[in-house]
Amino acid sequence: MEIHRHDALADCGIIARIFECVLEEYEERGLDHFTAVSNKRMKRFVIPDMYLKKDKEGVTS
């Protein structure tokens, strides 16, 4: 399966698949609820070379 990266719709699909795997594991373990801990945070970071396209003259976007 090909994963398209850095596309908002594709990213949502990836997140959904990860969440489905988590829920399947909960089911296998007999857990019937999911608790999100409010004091935990996920930080986003940028790796410029992954997001910026370069042409002969430099960075274009």
C-alpha positions, 0 to 999 in steps of 0.5 A: 500500500502506498502512503502519500505523505504531506497531504492533509487528506492522506495524513488523516487516512494514516491517522485513522489506520493507526487509531484502528490498530490501537482499537483492535489491540484494545479489543484483543486485550479485552479493554472496553474503553479508551482514556486520553490523558489530558496532561500529555501533549504531542508536539509537531515539528518541521524538517525543512528538507521534507517540506521544501522543494528545491530547484536550480535557483534555490527553495521554491516552496 
